[in-house]
Amino acid sequence: EDRLPDLILLDIMLPGEDGIEILKKLKMSVKTRHIPVIMITAKSAEYDKVIGLDSGADDYITKPFGILEFLSRVRAVLRRSANADTSSELSAGRLTMYVDRHSVLADGKEVTLTLKEFELLKYLLENTGIVLTRDKILEKVWGYEYEGETRTVDVHIRTLRQKLGEAGSVIETVRGVGYRIGGNT
């Protein structure tokens, strides 16, 4: 019951509930949105394919199909999924960031961040255990030309911690130096 599938094969025409509606529910759920979905259906109109793909399907195969093509498409979707997962997930404590999806979960709940907050958290997560000075953070997140106060970093860290709730406690202040994501998370 706790195990999730590596891949979902889904038909559009199902008894009781439309496959597109099931797909939308899967993609809205934090628990299942990362699972790749291949639509397998007799509906071969371009419109149906567009609806399926725009609703979150990773591929769309029309019946009848050859078994070799089917297996090749399954392997390709699983390959893309594996590559996305390894390159785009950062985590510490009860905090998970999906870089490619621009999504952050704190204690399993989605948190909405501004672009700068997201970039700041990403930089901290990429450097877990390393103390980052305010100047280094300003340079990396705001850019070389930033002429503002280093207090900008402090304000953004405070807001970030508030938005992340208890999960935000992984962001540690190193007095007089800067910030880090705790090395023992």
BELDAVEN-V852097 format. One record per residue. RES is the residue in three letters. OMEGA is omega in degrees with one decimal (* if undefined). NEAR is the number of other ideal C-beta (glycine too) atoms within 10 Angstrom. Layout:
RES_OMEGA_NEAR / RES_OMEGA_NEAR
This chain:
GLU_179.1_3 / ASP_-179.4_3 / ARG_177.0_5 / LEU_179.7_10 / PRO_175.5_10 / ASP_-174.9_12 / LEU_176.3_14 / ILE_172.9_17 / LEU_-171.0_13 / LEU_175.8_17 / ASP_176.6_14 / ILE_-175.0_20 / MET_179.7_9 / LEU_176.7_13 / PRO_176.0_4 / GLY_-178.2_5 / GLU_179.7_9 / ASP_-179.7_12 / GLY_178.4_20 / ILE_178.3_21 / GLU_176.9_12 / ILE_178.6_18 / LEU_179.8_20 / LYS_178.2_13 / LYS_178.6_12 / LEU_-176.5_19 / LYS_176.7_15 / MET_-177.4_10 / SER_177.8_11 / VAL_-175.7_12 / LYS_-173.1_9 / THR_-173.3_14 / ARG_-178.1_16 / HIS_-176.8_18 / ILE_178.9_16 / PRO_-178.2_21 / VAL_172.3_25 / ILE_175.2_20 / MET_176.3_26 / ILE_-172.3_19 / THR_176.7_20 / ALA_-179.5_11 / LYS_-173.3_18 / SER_179.6_11 / ALA_179.8_9 / GLU_179.9_7 / TYR_-179.6_8 / ASP_178.3_17 / LYS_180.0_17 / VAL_178.2_11 / ILE_-179.6_17 / GLY_-178.7_23 / LEU_178.6_13 / ASP_178.2_9 / SER_175.0_17 / GLY_178.3_16 / ALA_179.3_26 / ASP_176.1_19 / ASP_-176.0_18 / TYR_-178.5_20 / ILE_179.1_18 / THR_177.6_14 / LYS_-8.3_10 / PRO_179.1_6 / PHE_177.8_11 / GLY_-177.3_8 / ILE_179.9_7 / LEU_176.7_8 / GLU_179.9_10 / PHE_-179.5_14 / LEU_178.6_10 / SER_178.6_11 / ARG_177.4_17 / VAL_179.3_17 / ARG_-179.3_10 / ALA_179.6_14 / VAL_178.8_18 / LEU_177.4_15 / ARG_178.8_11 / ARG_-179.6_13 / SER_179.9_16 / ALA_178.9_12 / ASN_-179.9_11 / ALA_-177.6_16 / ASP_-175.2_12 / THR_-175.1_8 / SER_-168.2_9 / SER_-178.0_15 / GLU_175.8_16 / LEU_179.4_17 / SER_175.2_15 / ALA_-179.9_20 / GLY_-178.9_19 / ARG_-175.6_18 / LEU_176.9_24 / THR_178.1_18 / MET_173.4_23 / TYR_-172.0_17 / VAL_-176.7_16 / ASP_-179.3_11 / ARG_-177.3_12 / HIS_-174.2_12 / SER_177.8_19 / VAL_176.0_25 / LEU_174.1_17 / ALA_-175.9_19 / ASP_177.1_13 / GLY_-179.5_10 / LYS_179.5_12 / GLU_179.3_10 / VAL_178.8_20 / THR_-180.0_9 / LEU_171.9_19 / THR_-179.8_12 / LEU_-179.4_9 / LYS_177.4_14 / GLU_179.3_19 / PHE_-179.4_19 / GLU_178.3_16 / LEU_179.4_24 / LEU_178.7_27 / LYS_-179.9_18 / TYR_177.8_16 / LEU_-178.9_26 / LEU_178.7_21 / GLU_-177.1_14 / ASN_-178.4_16 / THR_178.6_17 / GLY_-178.6_12 / ILE_177.0_12 / VAL_179.4_14 / LEU_179.7_22 / THR_177.4_15 / ARG_180.0_17 / ASP_179.5_11 / LYS_178.4_16 / ILE_178.1_22 / LEU_-178.5_18 / GLU_-175.4_14 / LYS_-173.1_16 / VAL_-177.5_22 / TRP_177.0_17 / GLY_-176.0_8 / TYR_-172.7_7 / GLU_-175.5_6 / TYR_-176.8_12 / GLU_-175.9_6 / GLY_-179.1_9 / GLU_173.7_11 / THR_175.5_13 / ARG_176.7_9 / THR_179.1_16 / VAL_-179.2_22 / ASP_-179.7_14 / VAL_179.8_10 / HIS_177.2_19 / ILE_-179.9_21 / ARG_179.5_12 / THR_179.2_16 / LEU_178.6_22 / ARG_179.4_16 / GLN_-178.7_9 / LYS_-177.5_17 / LEU_179.7_24 / GLY_-178.1_14 / GLU_179.2_11 / ALA_179.8_21 / GLY_-179.7_20 / SER_176.6_14 / VAL_177.0_23 / ILE_-176.7_22 / GLU_173.5_15 / THR_173.5_13 / VAL_-170.8_11 / ARG_177.1_5 / GLY_-177.1_6 / VAL_-176.7_11 / GLY_-173.9_21 / TYR_173.4_22 / ARG_166.9_18 / ILE_-175.8_23 / GLY_-178.7_13 / GLY_-177.4_11 / ASN_-178.8_8 / THR_*_15
